[in-house]
Amino acid sequence: MSRIMAHRGARNLWAENSMLGFRNILPHGFDAVEFDVHLTDAGEMVVIHDATLDRTTTGSGPVRALTPEARARCGSRGRTAR
């Protein structure tokens, strides 16, 4: 039996690891969704693939150094809903 997984929330369709991507995959019947979680020095869990914010967010620097205040200002980069 084949299983179909939405890798990082179907990152080729929507912003990688974004709530938009996770919400939009629901009606498509994927068997699973894959995502990565990093822990910040402040003890918060952040859903992001990279160890830095630069490629996929509007922030920059290491994920582990992200403060709660900086996280609140940080947005996703990448594809939007089609």
Steps between C-alpha positions, in 0.01 A plus 500: 500500500632843406487784747496864395661752732484879492869583545537811718133576439517458119781755472486504121148640519503723811751663729711227660392391851232771510154492652372585151660185361385280788141625467493469122616136495203378705248461216754320278500174694874468572589207724747704703669836531873532574645796685802583716506657845783701657527611862597859578717606794180649646347150505255553215448244224513642147386311189781565251730277294820706503716584799482867392207728422645659186374276216137447599404796720521877512739466795870420510744316724491169683162356598629411847572871569145606405328688782123490550482868396699440178289192424184709518643735233629220275299393193519222241665545164419303189202398297153618580175319426430457132 
